[in-house]
């Protein structure tokens, strides 16, 4: 009987880390989903028409990010979710950014991507998105009416809303920014 109890105790001890890791993963997924919802709420507050743009889109991605720059180097990171509106599939993603150039400061910012087509969303989720050098996209939403007011067009059918501590950004400057799947949370 003692041997049996010892084997069961050892088995439980070995299984416990897996249970804890699963609970930690679920907790982190919930935190990332909440950060995505917070990003949406921030955009909707500053640009109410964004709600209809997101609701009518094939999908969206919402990220909460943090960046810092000290003298000539800087970087940032963030996490978020990409949501396929048709299938309701959620993909957990990460963002990494590297900057060069003179500056100093830290900022927290939120980004909401809006995808008009499922193909554009799938491309973002499966291939990621990369900005190189100093890619700056100008805000131009005239042909899309008020639905995309305040958004930045980055490619056909792909729009970005960015909220900084100063409000809605009408220009997006990304230096060495990459969005990619989070292999730990998916």
C-alpha positions as CSV (number, residue, x, y, z in Angstrom):
1,X,0.0,0.0,0.0
2,X,2.8,2.4,0.8
3,X,4.5,1.7,-2.5
4,X,1.2,2.4,-4.4
5,X,0.7,5.7,-2.5
6,X,4.3,6.7,-3.3
7,X,3.8,6.0,-7.0
8,X,0.6,8.0,-7.1
9,X,2.2,10.9,-5.2
10,X,5.1,11.0,-7.6
11,X,2.8,10.8,-10.6
12,X,0.8,13.7,-9.2
13,X,3.9,15.7,-8.5
14,X,5.1,15.2,-12.1
15,X,1.8,16.1,-13.6
16,X,1.4,19.3,-11.5
17,X,3.8,21.4,-13.5
18,X,1.8,20.7,-16.6
19,X,-1.4,21.7,-14.9
20,X,0.2,24.9,-13.7
21,X,1.6,25.7,-17.1
22,X,-1.8,25.2,-18.6
23,X,-3.4,27.5,-16.0
24,X,-0.6,30.1,-16.6
25,X,-1.2,29.9,-20.4
26,X,-4.9,30.4,-19.9
27,X,-4.3,33.4,-17.6
28,X,-1.9,35.0,-20.1
29,X,-4.3,34.4,-23.0
30,X,-7.0,36.1,-20.9
31,X,-4.7,39.1,-20.2
32,X,-3.8,39.4,-23.9
33,X,-7.5,39.3,-24.9
34,X,-8.3,42.0,-22.3
35,X,-5.4,44.1,-23.7
36,X,-6.9,43.7,-27.2
37,X,-10.3,44.8,-25.9
38,X,-8.8,47.8,-24.1
39,X,-7.1,48.8,-27.4
40,X,-10.4,48.6,-29.2
41,X,-12.1,50.6,-26.4
42,X,-9.4,53.3,-26.6
43,X,-9.8,53.6,-30.4
44,X,-13.6,53.7,-30.2
45,X,-13.5,56.4,-27.6
46,X,-11.3,58.7,-29.7
47,X,-12.8,57.7,-33.1
48,X,-16.4,56.4,-32.7
49,X,-16.7,55.6,-36.4
50,X,-14.0,52.9,-36.0
51,X,-16.6,50.7,-34.4
52,X,-18.6,50.3,-37.6
53,X,-15.3,49.8,-39.5
54,X,-14.3,46.9,-37.2
55,X,-17.8,45.4,-37.1
56,X,-18.1,45.4,-41.0
57,X,-14.6,44.1,-41.5
58,X,-13.5,40.5,-42.3
59,X,-11.3,40.7,-39.2
60,X,-9.2,42.8,-37.0
61,X,-6.1,42.7,-34.8
62,X,-5.7,44.7,-31.6
63,X,-2.4,45.2,-29.8
64,X,-1.2,47.0,-26.6
65,X,2.4,48.0,-27.0
66,X,5.2,49.7,-25.0
67,X,8.2,51.5,-26.5
68,X,11.3,53.1,-25.1
69,X,14.1,55.2,-26.7
70,X,17.3,56.2,-25.0
71,X,19.8,58.3,-27.0
72,X,20.5,56.5,-30.2
73,X,18.7,53.2,-29.7
74,X,15.2,52.1,-28.8
75,X,12.7,49.4,-29.1
76,X,9.3,48.2,-28.1
77,X,7.2,45.1,-27.7
78,X,3.6,44.2,-27.4
79,X,1.0,41.5,-27.5
80,X,-2.4,41.3,-29.1
81,X,-5.0,39.2,-30.8
82,X,-6.1,38.8,-34.4
83,X,-9.8,37.9,-34.8
84,X,-11.4,36.3,-37.8
85,X,-15.0,37.6,-37.6
86,X,-16.4,34.8,-39.8
87,X,-14.9,31.8,-38.0
88,X,-14.5,33.6,-34.6
89,X,-10.9,32.2,-34.5
90,X,-8.5,34.1,-32.2
91,X,-4.8,34.1,-32.9
92,X,-2.4,35.4,-30.3
93,X,0.3,37.5,-31.7
94,X,3.4,39.6,-30.6
95,X,5.0,42.8,-31.9
96,X,8.6,43.7,-31.7
97,X,10.2,47.0,-32.8
98,X,13.7,48.3,-33.1
99,X,14.5,52.0,-33.6
100,X,17.7,54.0,-34.4
101,X,18.1,57.7,-34.2
102,X,18.4,60.4,-31.6
103,X,15.7,60.5,-28.9
104,X,14.7,59.9,-25.4
105,X,11.4,58.7,-23.9
106,X,8.9,56.0,-23.3
107,X,5.4,55.5,-24.6
108,X,2.5,53.2,-24.3
109,X,0.4,52.9,-27.4
110,X,-2.4,50.8,-28.8
111,X,-2.9,49.7,-32.4
112,X,-6.0,48.3,-34.1
113,X,-5.6,46.7,-37.5
114,X,-8.8,46.4,-39.7
115,X,-8.8,43.9,-42.5
116,X,-11.5,44.4,-45.2
117,X,-10.9,40.9,-46.6
118,X,-10.2,37.5,-45.1
119,X,-7.2,37.1,-47.4
120,X,-5.6,40.2,-45.9
121,X,-6.3,39.0,-42.4
122,X,-4.9,35.5,-43.2
123,X,-1.8,37.1,-44.7
124,X,-1.2,39.1,-41.6
125,X,-1.7,36.1,-39.3
126,X,0.3,33.6,-41.2
127,X,3.0,35.7,-42.7
128,X,3.2,38.5,-40.1
129,X,3.8,42.1,-41.0
130,X,7.0,43.9,-41.3
131,X,7.9,47.6,-41.6
132,X,11.4,48.3,-42.6
133,X,13.5,51.5,-42.6
134,X,11.1,54.4,-41.9
135,X,7.8,53.4,-43.4
136,X,5.3,56.2,-42.9
137,X,1.8,55.8,-44.1
138,X,-0.4,58.9,-44.6
139,X,-3.9,59.0,-43.4
140,X,-6.2,58.9,-46.4
141,X,-9.7,57.6,-46.0
142,X,-11.6,59.8,-48.4
143,X,-12.7,57.0,-50.7
144,X,-14.0,54.9,-47.7
145,X,-16.2,57.6,-46.2
146,X,-16.5,58.1,-42.5
147,X,-16.0,54.4,-41.6
148,X,-12.2,54.8,-41.8
149,X,-11.9,58.4,-40.6
150,X,-8.8,58.7,-38.5
151,X,-7.3,55.4,-39.9
152,X,-4.0,55.0,-41.8
153,X,-4.1,52.9,-45.0
154,X,-1.1,50.7,-45.1
155,X,-2.0,48.5,-48.1
156,X,-5.2,47.7,-50.1
157,X,-7.9,46.7,-47.7
158,X,-5.7,47.1,-44.5
159,X,-6.2,50.0,-42.2
160,X,-4.6,50.9,-38.8
161,X,-5.8,53.0,-36.0
162,X,-3.1,54.0,-33.5
163,X,-3.7,55.6,-30.1
164,X,-0.8,57.2,-28.2
165,X,-0.8,59.2,-25.0
166,X,-1.4,62.2,-27.2
167,X,-4.6,60.8,-28.8
168,X,-5.3,59.3,-32.2
169,X,-2.3,59.2,-34.4
170,X,-2.9,60.5,-38.0
171,X,0.4,59.2,-39.1
172,X,2.1,55.8,-38.5
173,X,5.8,55.7,-38.4
174,X,7.2,52.2,-37.9
175,X,10.9,51.5,-37.8
176,X,11.8,47.9,-37.9
177,X,8.5,46.6,-36.6
178,X,7.4,43.0,-36.9
179,X,4.1,41.4,-36.0
180,X,4.1,37.6,-35.7
181,X,2.2,34.6,-34.1
182,X,2.9,34.0,-30.4
183,X,4.0,30.3,-30.4
184,X,3.6,30.1,-26.6
185,X,-0.1,31.1,-26.5
186,X,-1.5,29.5,-29.7
